[in-house]
Amino acid sequence: MKRVYLIRHGITEANERWLYCGSTDLPLSDAGRAGLERLRESMVYPETAGLRVYTTGLARTEETMQLIWGEVPHTAVPELREMAFGDFEMHSYCDLREMPEYRDWISGDNDKNRCPGGESGEDMTRRVLAAFWQQLLPAGDFLVVTHGGPIAAIMAQLFPKENRSRYDWQPRNGMGYRIDFDGERPVSWKEIPASRMKLSITPEEERGEKQHAGFGGI
């Protein structure tokens, strides 16, 4: 049996402002750090002993790992980063809604349509899944702190019979999934971390979780 943990980073300014944020290297916001500290105190995260630990190398994943687990040895895997939004990076729907290129992108198939100067959803998915299957999974149990889009892309491929879209699979900030494998075959999943008590969320964090069209601030 092989076990994998996928954790989404904490809240950033882009989450709070509903901005498209993929390749931009933002740190966690004050609310994001406070939210992770509360999660760490009230929830049960997996221990890292016996796990290979990865981040995407961006500040928001590095800070999330350190706030939850401390200074553990880890490796950065840039291929697991969020979708790059190109010309749409660090802009909101309100900023972009009159731009013809943006209207074309958002009104069509967001998976296939490529952002000007950036990626499409399919580009990101191919990149992430190649790293997951070829670099990470063959070497054994691991934990990765990554982004909402990559986590959702992985879960959608592993569990297609769930009939969930990539947006449905996207976890809340600081949360994610445990996946159990029989060899290379995924057999079960559960949400993590496990709750010790009812979790309360501040209005600022709640706003940070809402994302226009499933993309903004991820």
N, CA, C and O of each residue as an XYZ file, in Angstrom:
872
protein
N       0.852     -1.202      0.000
C       0.000      0.000      0.000
C       0.878      1.238      0.000
O       1.829      1.339      0.774
N       0.552      2.171     -0.867
C       1.283      3.429     -0.979
C       0.342      4.560     -0.591
O      -0.847      4.518     -0.905
N       0.875      5.579      0.098
C       0.031      6.683      0.577
C       0.600      8.023      0.134
O       1.806      8.261      0.200
N      -0.308      8.900     -0.324
C       0.052     10.213     -0.849
C      -0.834     11.269     -0.182
O      -2.032     11.058      0.010
N      -0.235     12.395      0.164
C      -0.973     13.521      0.734
C      -0.804     14.742     -0.170
O       0.313     15.093     -0.552
N      -1.911     15.374     -0.503
C      -1.911     16.600     -1.306
C      -2.512     17.715     -0.461
O      -3.672     17.626     -0.059
N      -1.742     18.763     -0.187
C      -2.200     19.870      0.669
C      -2.136     21.173     -0.109
O      -1.134     21.482     -0.755
N      -3.213     21.926     -0.037
C      -3.240     23.244     -0.675
C      -2.657     24.304      0.262
O      -2.884     24.267      1.472
N      -1.914     25.235     -0.303
C      -1.306     26.310      0.480
C      -2.359     27.182      1.160
O      -3.541     27.127      0.824
N      -1.905     27.994      2.128
C      -2.787     28.924      2.821
C      -3.174     30.123      1.968
O      -2.709     30.279      0.839
N      -4.032     30.964      2.527
C      -4.612     32.102      1.810
C      -3.564     33.189      1.553
O      -2.717     33.473      2.399
N      -3.646     33.784      0.368
C      -2.776     34.893     -0.034
C      -3.624     36.134     -0.335
O      -4.854     36.087     -0.321
N      -2.941     37.225     -0.602
C      -3.635     38.450     -1.006
C      -4.483     38.215     -2.252
O      -5.563     38.790     -2.383
N      -4.007     37.382     -3.159
C      -4.760     37.122     -4.388
C      -6.084     36.428     -4.074
O      -7.102     36.732     -4.697
N      -6.083     35.508     -3.122
C      -7.338     34.888     -2.703
C      -8.294     35.930     -2.133
O      -9.483     35.937     -2.453
N      -7.774     36.789     -1.306
C      -8.603     37.794     -0.647
C      -9.182     38.795     -1.647
O     -10.291     39.295     -1.457
N      -8.441     39.082     -2.696
C      -8.877     40.090     -3.679
C      -9.463     39.468     -4.947
O      -9.796     40.185     -5.891
N      -9.592     38.134     -4.974
C     -10.154     37.426     -6.124
C      -9.350     37.698     -7.390
O      -9.915     37.995     -8.442
N      -8.046     37.595     -7.280
C      -7.168     37.826     -8.423
C      -6.717     36.498     -9.011
O      -6.539     35.519     -8.288
N      -6.534     36.469    -10.331
C      -5.927     35.305    -10.964
C      -4.453     35.287    -10.587
O      -3.721     36.235    -10.870
N      -4.026     34.217     -9.955
C      -2.645     34.142     -9.493
C      -2.145     32.715     -9.673
O      -2.571     31.802     -8.966
N      -1.242     32.538    -10.621
C      -0.662     31.226    -10.835
C       0.842     31.255    -10.647
O       1.358     30.690     -9.683
N       1.554     31.909    -11.559
C       3.016     31.939    -11.508
C       3.560     33.035    -10.600
O       4.733     32.989    -10.228
N       2.744     34.015    -10.233
C       3.206     35.098     -9.365
C       3.571     34.544     -7.995
O       2.806     33.776     -7.410
N       4.723     34.924     -7.486
C       5.238     34.342     -6.246
C       4.827     35.184     -5.042
O       5.614     35.980     -4.531
N       3.595     34.999     -4.601
C       3.072     35.730     -3.449
C       3.328     34.968     -2.149
O       3.301     33.738     -2.136
N       3.577     35.692     -1.058
C       3.610     35.046      0.258
C       2.185     34.861      0.780
O       1.226     35.339      0.174
N       2.058     34.171      1.900
C       0.773     34.102      2.575
C       0.410     35.478      3.117
O       1.289     36.271      3.455
N      -0.874     35.756      3.197
C      -1.339     36.987      3.826
C      -1.366     36.788      5.342
O      -1.196     35.675      5.839
N      -1.585     37.894      6.068
C      -1.715     37.789      7.526
C      -2.852     36.843      7.892
O      -2.712     36.016      8.794
N      -3.980     36.966      7.189
C      -5.110     36.078      7.444
C      -4.763     34.630      7.097
O      -5.207     33.701      7.771
N      -3.964     34.446      6.039
C      -3.553     33.103      5.660
C      -2.687     32.453      6.713
O      -2.870     31.276      7.026
N      -1.740     33.204      7.269
C      -0.882     32.649      8.319
C      -1.686     32.345      9.577
O      -1.512     31.299     10.203
N      -2.579     33.287      9.945
C      -3.402     33.058     11.133
C      -4.320     31.860     10.947
O      -4.533     31.082     11.877
N      -4.862     31.716      9.749
C      -5.751     30.593      9.486
C      -5.037     29.260      9.583
O      -5.591     28.298     10.116
N      -3.809     29.188      9.074
C      -3.049     27.951      9.162
C      -2.671     27.626     10.602
O      -2.666     26.461     10.999
N      -2.358     28.647     11.376
C      -2.032     28.407     12.783
C      -3.235     27.838     13.531
O      -3.081     26.958     14.378
N      -4.433     28.337     13.220
C      -5.632     27.784     13.853
C      -5.883     26.354     13.387
O      -6.252     25.488     14.180
N      -5.680     26.117     12.103
C      -5.840     24.756     11.587
C      -4.874     23.797     12.273
O      -5.253     22.690     12.655
N      -3.642     24.220     12.425
C      -2.630     23.365     13.053
C      -3.004     23.031     14.500
O      -2.721     21.936     14.986
N      -3.639     23.985     15.181
C      -4.014     23.758     16.568
C      -5.274     22.917     16.716
O      -5.413     22.164     17.679
N      -6.193     23.045     15.758
C      -7.496     22.392     15.916
C      -7.690     21.159     15.048
O      -8.677     20.441     15.207
N      -6.755     20.903     14.127
C      -6.899     19.788     13.200
C      -5.688     18.865     13.295
O      -4.640     19.250     13.813
N      -5.845     17.656     12.794
C      -4.763     16.676     12.824
C      -4.203     16.502     11.420
O      -4.858     15.931     10.548
N      -2.991     16.997     11.206
C      -2.284     16.799      9.946
C      -1.452     15.520     10.025
O      -1.113     15.074     11.121
N      -1.122     14.927      8.885
C      -0.274     13.735      8.914
C       1.131     14.068      9.390
O       1.625     15.173      9.168
N       1.771     13.110     10.045
C       3.183     13.245     10.392
C       4.023     13.067      9.127
O       3.641     12.327      8.221
N       5.154     13.740      9.071
C       6.001     13.649      7.883
C       7.048     12.542      7.981
O       7.751     12.269      7.008
N       7.159     11.899      9.150
C       8.139     10.818      9.295
C       7.832      9.712      8.280
O       6.698      9.243      8.184
N       8.835      9.311      7.541
C       8.662      8.265      6.543
C       8.123      8.748      5.213
O       7.962      7.954      4.287
N       7.841     10.042      5.102
C       7.323     10.606      3.855
C       8.386     11.454      3.168
O       9.151     12.152      3.834
N       8.436     11.396      1.858
C       9.150     12.414      1.112
C       8.254     13.648      1.064
O       7.045     13.531      0.863
N       8.832     14.810      1.243
C       8.064     16.056      1.320
C       8.461     16.964      0.171
O       9.642     17.147     -0.124
N       7.432     17.539     -0.481
C       7.655     18.412     -1.624
C       6.850     19.697     -1.460
O       5.801     19.714     -0.816
N       7.360     20.761     -2.051
C       6.588     21.982     -2.291
C       6.756     22.308     -3.772
O       7.432     21.586     -4.504
N       6.139     23.393     -4.200
C       6.363     23.839     -5.578
C       7.481     24.875     -5.660
O       7.809     25.353     -6.746
N       8.059     25.220     -4.522
C       9.136     26.208     -4.496
C       8.660     27.637     -4.376
O       9.466     28.524     -4.097
N       7.370     27.893     -4.578
C       6.832     29.247     -4.439
C       6.601     29.564     -2.960
O       6.370     28.668     -2.147
N       6.670     30.855     -2.628
C       6.643     31.276     -1.222
C       5.409     30.760     -0.485
O       5.509     30.359      0.675
N       4.258     30.765     -1.135
C       3.044     30.365     -0.425
C       3.034     28.887     -0.051
O       2.422     28.505      0.947
N       3.709     28.051     -0.843
C       3.786     26.638     -0.464
C       4.894     26.413      0.560
O       4.736     25.592      1.464
N       6.004     27.122      0.435
C       7.080     27.001      1.418
C       6.611     27.456      2.799
O       6.869     26.776      3.792
N       5.929     28.589      2.874
C       5.458     29.104      4.156
C       4.408     28.186      4.766
O       4.391     27.984      5.981
N       3.538     27.633      3.938
C       2.518     26.716      4.448
C       3.165     25.491      5.074
O       2.779     25.072      6.165
N       4.135     24.921      4.396
C       4.832     23.752      4.937
C       5.494     24.080      6.267
O       5.395     23.307      7.220
N       6.168     25.223      6.334
C       6.885     25.586      7.554
C       5.934     25.859      8.710
O       6.222     25.488      9.848
N       4.796     26.508      8.430
C       3.849     26.805      9.503
C       3.205     25.542     10.066
O       2.902     25.484     11.257
N       2.995     24.548      9.238
C       2.342     23.320      9.703
C       3.348     22.324     10.266
O       3.115     21.746     11.328
N       4.471     22.113      9.564
C       5.401     21.051      9.938
C       6.768     21.529     10.397
O       7.562     20.720     10.876
N       7.070     22.809     10.268
C       8.385     23.293     10.647
C       9.404     23.077      9.546
O       9.052     22.879      8.383
N      10.666     23.118      9.926
C      11.759     23.019      8.951
C      12.061     21.554      8.655
O      13.014     20.994      9.196
N      11.264     20.942      7.811
C      11.505     19.554      7.439
C      12.248     19.509      6.109
O      12.031     20.373      5.260
N      13.111     18.531      5.911
C      13.786     18.401      4.613
C      12.762     18.190      3.505
O      11.833     17.395      3.647
N      12.940     18.903      2.411
C      11.966     18.799      1.328
C      12.612     19.190      0.005
O      13.721     19.723     -0.037
N      11.891     18.911     -1.062
C      12.362     19.200     -2.410
C      11.320     20.036     -3.139
O      10.123     19.775     -3.022
N      11.760     21.026     -3.878
C      10.851     21.836     -4.692
C      10.678     21.185     -6.063
O      11.652     20.813     -6.718
N       9.418     21.055     -6.484
C       9.100     20.496     -7.798
C       8.289     21.552     -8.555
O       7.068     21.610     -8.403
N       8.946     22.388     -9.368
C       8.239     23.469    -10.069
C       7.138     22.985    -11.003
O       6.198     23.727    -11.289
N       7.245     21.745    -11.481
C       6.227     21.218    -12.395
C       4.863     21.093    -11.741
O       3.860     20.950    -12.439
N       4.803     21.144    -10.412
C       3.531     21.041     -9.687
C       2.904     22.405     -9.405
O       1.950     22.496     -8.633
N       3.426     23.463    -10.018
C       2.878     24.801     -9.773
C       1.533     24.992    -10.452
O       1.131     24.235    -11.335
N       0.865     26.028    -10.003
C      -0.456     26.381    -10.518
C      -0.362     26.794    -11.983
O       0.718     27.087    -12.497
N      -1.501     26.811    -12.628
C      -1.603     27.300    -14.000
C      -1.100     28.739    -14.091
O      -1.406     29.566    -13.232
N      -0.326     29.032    -15.136
C       0.162     30.392    -15.383
C      -0.883     31.151    -16.198
O      -1.252     30.729    -17.294
N      -1.352     32.265    -15.660
C      -2.423     33.021    -16.309
C      -1.935     34.101    -17.269
O      -2.748     34.842    -17.822
N      -0.625     34.204    -17.475
C      -0.102     35.124    -18.484
C      -0.546     36.563    -18.276
O      -0.327     37.137    -17.209
N      -1.169     37.147    -19.295
C      -1.588     38.543    -19.232
C      -2.683     38.788    -18.200
O      -2.946     39.934    -17.836
N      -3.324     37.717    -17.726
C      -4.400     37.865    -16.741
C      -3.889     37.798    -15.299
O      -4.648     38.028    -14.358
N      -2.605     37.484    -15.129
C      -2.038     37.359    -13.779
C      -2.246     38.628    -12.962
O      -2.027     39.743    -13.436
N      -2.677     38.421    -11.713
C      -2.854     39.470    -10.714
C      -3.891     40.508    -11.119
O      -3.813     41.668    -10.716
N      -4.864     40.078    -11.922
C      -6.023     40.900    -12.251
C      -7.284     40.139    -11.852
O      -7.289     38.911    -11.762
N      -8.341     40.891    -11.617
C      -9.623     40.301    -11.246
C     -10.561     40.267    -12.452
O     -10.278     40.851    -13.498
N     -11.664     39.579    -12.282
C     -12.706     39.572    -13.316
C     -13.134     40.993    -13.654
O     -13.321     41.327    -14.824
N     -13.290     41.829    -12.633
C     -13.713     43.217    -12.875
C     -12.671     43.981    -13.690
O     -13.025     44.816    -14.522
N     -11.384     43.700    -13.455
C     -10.325     44.356    -14.223
C     -10.364     43.958    -15.694
O     -10.068     44.765    -16.575
N     -10.733     42.702    -15.950
C     -10.532     42.110    -17.270
C     -11.784     41.995    -18.121
O     -11.686     41.739    -19.321
N     -12.947     42.177    -17.539
C     -14.183     41.778    -18.207
C     -14.459     42.498    -19.527
O     -15.224     41.991    -20.347
N     -13.854     43.673    -19.752
C     -14.046     44.375    -21.018
C     -12.976     44.032    -22.058
O     -13.058     44.485    -23.200
N     -11.988     43.248    -21.678
C     -10.914     42.902    -22.600
C     -11.373     41.794    -23.543
O     -11.790     40.735    -23.073
N     -11.308     42.005    -24.874
C     -11.786     40.974    -25.805
C     -11.104     39.622    -25.609
O     -11.755     38.580    -25.684
N      -9.792     39.638    -25.359
C      -9.070     38.376    -25.180
C      -9.581     37.620    -23.957
O      -9.657     36.391    -23.962
N      -9.924     38.350    -22.929
C     -10.442     37.712    -21.724
C     -11.844     37.168    -21.953
O     -12.165     36.067    -21.505
N     -12.672     37.923    -22.641
C     -14.031     37.444    -22.927
C     -13.988     36.179    -23.767
O     -14.775     35.256    -23.556
N     -13.062     36.140    -24.723
C     -12.915     34.928    -25.536
C     -12.497     33.746    -24.673
O     -13.013     32.640    -24.832
N     -11.565     33.984    -23.764
C     -11.057     32.907    -22.921
C     -12.122     32.382    -21.962
O     -12.322     31.174    -21.842
N     -12.789     33.287    -21.294
C     -13.712     32.854    -20.251
C     -15.030     32.338    -20.817
O     -15.715     31.563    -20.150
N     -15.400     32.742    -22.015
C     -16.670     32.301    -22.594
C     -16.546     30.964    -23.311
O     -17.553     30.349    -23.659
N     -15.314     30.512    -23.531
C     -15.111     29.240    -24.207
C     -14.784     28.130    -23.238
O     -15.231     28.151    -22.091
N     -14.021     27.175    -23.679
C     -13.601     26.041    -22.867
C     -12.332     26.442    -22.122
O     -11.254     26.498    -22.713
N     -12.463     26.723    -20.813
C     -11.318     27.191    -20.038
C     -10.209     26.155    -19.935
O      -9.054     26.508    -19.698
N     -10.549     24.877    -20.112
C      -9.509     23.852    -20.085
C      -8.643     23.918    -21.335
O      -7.425     23.752    -21.262
N      -9.275     24.162    -22.485
C      -8.544     24.158    -23.744
C      -7.997     25.528    -24.122
O      -6.941     25.621    -24.747
N      -8.706     26.594    -23.750
C      -8.273     27.943    -24.139
C      -7.044     28.367    -23.343
O      -7.014     28.265    -22.117
N      -6.046     28.840    -24.054
C      -4.797     29.265    -23.415
C      -4.866     30.760    -23.115
O      -5.273     31.555    -23.963
N      -4.463     31.136    -21.896
C      -4.379     32.557    -21.564
C      -3.273     33.203    -22.409
O      -2.224     32.589    -22.606
N      -3.479     34.416    -22.908
C      -2.414     35.091    -23.652
C      -1.145     35.193    -22.805
O      -1.159     35.762    -21.713
N      -0.073     34.647    -23.313
C       1.187     34.669    -22.575
C       1.266     33.656    -21.455
O       2.233     33.651    -20.693
N       0.251     32.784    -21.340
C       0.226     31.822    -20.245
C      -0.131     30.428    -20.714
O       0.238     30.018    -21.815
N      -0.850     29.701    -19.875
C      -1.197     28.311    -20.140
C      -2.700     28.138    -20.265
O      -3.474     29.046    -19.962
N      -3.093     26.970    -20.711
C      -4.478     26.521    -20.615
C      -4.597     25.549    -19.449
O      -3.590     25.105    -18.898
N      -5.820     25.223    -19.077
C      -6.019     24.213    -18.059
C      -5.412     22.880    -18.455
O      -4.854     22.172    -17.616
N      -5.518     22.539    -19.717
C      -4.944     21.278    -20.187
C      -3.425     21.302    -20.141
O      -2.803     20.286    -19.831
N      -2.811     22.457    -20.448
C      -1.356     22.577    -20.331
C      -0.917     22.282    -18.898
O       0.001     21.494    -18.669
N      -1.580     22.920    -17.943
C      -1.235     22.716    -16.541
C      -1.442     21.268    -16.135
O      -0.595     20.684    -15.458
N      -2.558     20.686    -16.542
C      -2.866     19.310    -16.163
C      -1.810     18.345    -16.685
O      -1.357     17.472    -15.944
N      -1.410     18.483    -17.946
C      -0.380     17.603    -18.506
C       0.934     17.726    -17.729
O       1.577     16.727    -17.408
N       1.312     18.960    -17.439
C       2.565     19.200    -16.712
C       2.531     18.566    -15.318
O       3.471     17.883    -14.912
N       1.437     18.801    -14.597
C       1.314     18.298    -13.231
C       1.258     16.772    -13.204
O       1.937     16.142    -12.393
N       0.458     16.178    -14.079
C       0.302     14.728    -14.061
C       1.588     14.016    -14.473
O       1.892     12.939    -13.960
N       2.339     14.605    -15.389
C       3.618     14.002    -15.764
C       4.552     13.944    -14.558
O       5.202     12.925    -14.327
N       4.624     15.040    -13.782
C       5.480     15.053    -12.596
C       4.969     14.073    -11.540
O       5.760     13.381    -10.897
N       3.655     14.016    -11.363
C       3.066     13.136    -10.354
C       3.394     11.677    -10.649
O       3.859     10.961     -9.762
N       3.161     11.225    -11.879
C       3.332      9.815    -12.225
C       4.791      9.427    -12.446
O       5.191      8.307    -12.129
N       5.580     10.341    -12.983
C       6.942      9.972    -13.368
C       7.993     10.287    -12.305
O       8.970      9.551    -12.165
N       7.799     11.385    -11.547
C       8.789     11.783    -10.562
C       8.435     11.368     -9.147
O       9.286     10.849     -8.424
N       7.187     11.590     -8.738
C       6.832     11.472     -7.334
C       6.364     10.075     -6.937
O       6.911      9.478     -6.010
N       5.362      9.555     -7.630
C       4.724      8.318     -7.188
C       5.647      7.099     -7.203
O       5.561      6.282     -6.286
N       6.524      6.935     -8.196
C       7.331      5.708     -8.218
C       8.231      5.521     -7.003
O       8.608      4.391     -6.696
N       8.588      6.600     -6.301
C       9.572      6.504     -5.221
C       8.964      6.227     -3.850
O       9.708      6.136     -2.873
N       7.634      6.087     -3.736
C       7.032      5.742     -2.453
C       6.127      6.820     -1.885
O       5.683      7.715     -2.605
N       5.853      6.728     -0.575
C       4.916      7.627      0.094
C       5.449      9.054      0.092
O       6.647      9.280      0.262
N       4.543     10.021     -0.104
C       4.993     11.412     -0.091
C       3.865     12.353      0.292
O       2.687     11.998      0.259
N       4.270     13.576      0.662
C       3.366     14.694      0.944
C       3.825     15.871      0.112
O       5.019     16.166      0.055
N       2.890     16.545     -0.531
C       3.240     17.721     -1.319
C       2.319     18.879     -0.951
O       1.101     18.719     -0.872
N       2.914     20.040     -0.729
C       2.158     21.279     -0.551
C       2.162     21.990     -1.892
O       3.210     22.409     -2.382
N       0.985     22.122     -2.479
C       0.885     22.656     -3.828
C      -0.295     23.623     -3.908
O      -0.553     24.352     -2.950
N      -1.009     23.642     -5.019
C      -2.022     24.648     -5.293
C      -3.352     23.969     -5.623
O      -3.405     22.766     -5.881
N      -4.418     24.761     -5.608
C      -5.743     24.192     -5.824
C      -5.927     23.527     -7.164
O      -6.506     22.443     -7.238
N      -5.444     24.156     -8.243
C      -5.613     23.598     -9.580
C      -4.911     22.267     -9.766
O      -5.535     21.317    -10.237
N      -3.619     22.159     -9.411
C      -2.935     20.878     -9.528
C      -3.566     19.767     -8.691
O      -3.674     18.632     -9.155
N      -3.983     20.079     -7.462
C      -4.642     19.055     -6.645
C      -5.904     18.561     -7.338
O      -6.143     17.357     -7.428
N      -6.709     19.498     -7.826
C      -7.957     19.124     -8.486
C      -7.693     18.314     -9.748
O      -8.425     17.366    -10.034
N      -6.656     18.673    -10.510
C      -6.326     17.934    -11.730
C      -5.932     16.499    -11.410
O      -6.336     15.570    -12.110
N      -5.143     16.315    -10.351
C      -4.728     14.971     -9.946
C      -5.932     14.149     -9.499
O      -6.102     13.006     -9.922
N      -6.766     14.736     -8.641
C      -7.912     13.988     -8.111
C      -8.907     13.628     -9.212
O      -9.484     12.541     -9.193
N      -9.109     14.525    -10.164
C     -10.053     14.249    -11.252
C      -9.578     13.078    -12.102
O     -10.390     12.284    -12.576
N      -8.259     12.967    -12.297
C      -7.761     11.832    -13.075
C      -7.794     10.529    -12.275
O      -8.116      9.472    -12.819
N      -7.462     10.604    -10.987
C      -7.393      9.386    -10.192
C      -8.769      8.782     -9.914
O      -8.905      7.562     -9.821
N      -9.783      9.629     -9.781
C     -11.102      9.150     -9.381
C     -12.195      9.647    -10.343
O     -13.092     10.384     -9.934
N     -12.119      9.248    -11.601
C     -13.088      9.745    -12.596
C     -14.516      9.286    -12.321
O     -15.461      9.959    -12.733
N     -14.696      8.165    -11.641
C     -16.045      7.664    -11.381
C     -16.794      8.495    -10.350
O     -17.996      8.314    -10.156
N     -16.085      9.407     -9.688
C     -16.746     10.304     -8.737
C     -17.609     11.344     -9.458
O     -18.467     11.977     -8.843
N     -17.380     11.517    -10.764
C     -18.138     12.496    -11.553
C     -18.040     13.905    -10.985
O     -19.026     14.641    -10.956
N     -16.857     14.273    -10.538
C     -16.609     15.630    -10.053
C     -15.758     16.357    -11.087
O     -14.881     15.765    -11.716
N     -16.028     17.642    -11.250
C     -15.205     18.446    -12.139
C     -13.921     18.835    -11.416
O     -13.767     18.613    -10.215
N     -13.006     19.420    -12.182
C     -11.765     19.919    -11.578
C     -12.059     20.964    -10.509
O     -11.321     21.078     -9.531
N     -13.130     21.724    -10.691
C     -13.482     22.749     -9.699
C     -14.063     22.118     -8.445
O     -13.822     22.607     -7.342
N     -14.822     21.042     -8.594
C     -15.399     20.363     -7.435
C     -14.323     19.770     -6.536
O     -14.502     19.694     -5.320
N     -13.210     19.351     -7.123
C     -12.151     18.703     -6.352
C     -11.252     19.701     -5.628
O     -10.463     19.299     -4.772
N     -11.351     20.981     -5.946
C     -10.419     21.946     -5.358
C     -10.682     22.102     -3.862
O     -11.783     22.498     -3.479
N      -9.696     21.800     -2.999
C      -9.931     21.887     -1.548
C      -9.799     23.319     -1.035
O      -9.292     24.200     -1.728
N     -10.260     23.527      0.177
C     -10.062     24.809      0.836
C      -8.584     25.002      1.152
O      -7.819     24.040      1.212
N      -8.196     26.258      1.354
C      -6.804     26.557      1.672
C      -6.392     25.855      2.967
O      -7.123     25.857      3.957
N      -5.217     25.262      2.932
C      -4.697     24.556      4.092
C      -5.214     23.138      4.229
O      -4.857     22.436      5.175
N      -6.053     22.708      3.295
C      -6.624     21.373      3.357
C      -6.292     20.598      2.086
O      -5.649     21.126      1.179
N      -6.728     19.361      2.026
C      -6.414     18.556      0.863
C      -6.939     17.145      0.976
O      -8.042     16.919      1.475
N      -6.137     16.184      0.507
C      -6.593     14.798      0.422
C      -5.472     13.833      0.783
O      -4.292     14.102      0.560
N      -5.882     12.693      1.352
C      -5.022     11.518      1.472
C      -5.497     10.496      0.455
O      -6.693     10.221      0.356
N      -4.565      9.933     -0.298
C      -4.899      8.948     -1.320
C      -4.118      7.674     -1.033
O      -2.906      7.719     -0.822
N      -4.809      6.538     -1.024
C      -4.163      5.247     -0.858
C      -4.111      4.530     -2.199
O      -5.087      4.507     -2.950
N      -2.944      3.941     -2.486
C      -2.711      3.225     -3.736
C      -2.407      1.759     -3.448
O      -1.755      1.424     -2.459
N      -2.886      0.914     -4.317
C      -2.456     -0.478     -4.375
C      -1.524     -0.567     -5.572
O      -1.976     -0.678     -6.712
N      -0.226     -0.518     -5.312
C       0.727     -0.375     -6.406
C       0.579      0.995     -7.039
O       0.762      2.011     -6.368
N       0.250      1.036     -8.322
C       0.019      2.300     -9.010
C      -1.472      2.603     -9.153
O      -1.844      3.577     -9.807
N      -2.314      1.790     -8.554
C      -3.769      1.940     -8.704
C      -4.361      2.645     -7.484
O      -4.256      2.132     -6.370
N      -4.989      3.826     -7.674
C      -5.630      4.507     -6.542
C      -6.871      3.736     -6.088
O      -7.713      3.369     -6.908
N      -6.980      3.494     -4.785
C      -8.096      2.691     -4.284
C      -9.040      3.466     -3.370
O     -10.210      3.101     -3.254
N      -8.559      4.530     -2.716
C      -9.439      5.289     -1.821
C      -8.853      6.662     -1.550
O      -7.668      6.908     -1.772
N      -9.712      7.550     -1.064
C      -9.262      8.879     -0.687
C     -10.087      9.368      0.492
O     -11.195      8.892      0.738
N      -9.524     10.331      1.218
C     -10.274     10.997      2.284
C      -9.753     12.418      2.412
O      -8.610     12.716      2.063
N     -10.611     13.282      2.916
C     -10.211     14.672      3.108
C      -9.312     14.782      4.338
O      -9.515     14.086      5.332
N      -8.338     15.648      4.259
C      -7.482     15.935      5.403
C      -7.291     17.453      5.504
O      -7.449     18.170      4.516
N      -6.954     17.933      6.699
C      -6.707     17.208      7.942
C      -7.988     16.759      8.617
O      -9.078     17.210      8.264
N      -7.853     15.865      9.594
C      -9.009     15.407     10.365
C      -9.308     16.404     11.468
O      -8.397     16.996     12.047
N     -10.598     16.588     11.757
C     -11.017     17.627     12.703
C     -10.966     17.134     14.142
O     -11.412     16.028     14.450
N     -10.409     17.978     15.028
C     -10.516     17.739     16.467
C     -11.756     18.429     17.029
O     -12.301     18.023     18.055
N     -12.187     19.475     16.339
C     -13.323     20.266     16.816
C     -13.894     21.009     15.624
O     -13.292     21.021     14.550
N     -15.051     21.630     15.806
C     -15.645     22.398     14.725
C     -14.750     23.571     14.379
O     -14.318     24.306     15.267
N     -14.470     23.752     13.112
C     -13.578     24.809     12.647
C     -14.372     26.051     12.281
O     -15.338     25.970     11.522
N     -13.974     27.198     12.813
C     -14.603     28.458     12.435
C     -13.710     29.172     11.441
O     -12.486     29.055     11.495
N     -14.329     29.915     10.532
C     -13.599     30.612      9.479
C     -13.955     32.086      9.555
O     -15.128     32.438      9.686
N     -12.955     32.945      9.473
C     -13.213     34.376      9.507
C     -13.832     34.827      8.195
O     -13.662     34.159      7.175
N     -14.555     35.957      8.198
C     -15.114     36.479      6.939
C     -14.047     36.720      5.884
O     -14.285     36.507      4.695
N     -12.840     37.175      6.327
C     -11.771     37.423      5.363
C     -11.339     36.133      4.681
O     -11.102     36.117      3.473
N     -11.235     35.051      5.447
C     -10.843     33.766      4.876
C     -11.936     33.209      3.981
O     -11.647     32.611      2.944
N     -13.189     33.399      4.373
C     -14.291     32.917      3.553
C     -14.285     33.599      2.196
O     -14.518     32.961      1.169
N     -14.014     34.917      2.199
C     -13.931     35.624      0.923
C     -12.766     35.085      0.102
O     -12.859     34.972     -1.120
N     -11.660     34.752      0.784
C     -10.493     34.259      0.080
C     -10.716     32.931     -0.599
O     -10.025     32.605     -1.564
N     -11.679     32.149     -0.108
C     -11.934     30.842     -0.695
C     -12.776     30.932     -1.954
O     -12.742     30.020     -2.780
N     -13.530     32.006     -2.121
C     -14.388     32.138     -3.291
C     -13.542     32.613     -4.466
O     -12.756     33.550     -4.325
N     -13.693     31.988     -5.598
C     -12.850     32.317     -6.741
C     -13.695     32.371     -7.996
O     -14.463     31.459     -8.303
N     -13.531     33.452     -8.698
C     -14.321     33.618     -9.914
C     -14.024     32.509    -10.908
O     -12.864     32.259    -11.236
N     -15.069     31.841    -11.391
C     -14.953     30.766    -12.392
C     -14.013     29.660    -11.954
O     -13.500     28.918    -12.791
N     -13.773     29.536    -10.626
C     -12.927     28.486    -10.137
C     -11.442     28.725    -10.324
O     -10.645     27.819    -10.078
N     -11.038     29.925    -10.754
C      -9.639     30.143    -11.069
C      -8.976     31.190    -10.178
O      -7.830     30.990     -9.775
N      -9.648     32.302     -9.853
C      -8.955     33.448     -9.304
C      -8.221     33.159     -8.004
O      -8.765     32.494     -7.123
N      -6.994     33.648     -7.873
C      -6.258     33.561     -6.633
C      -5.922     32.154     -6.194
O      -6.031     31.859     -5.004
N      -5.526     31.284     -7.074
C      -5.349     29.873     -6.704
C      -3.911     29.454     -6.520
O      -3.640     28.294     -6.209
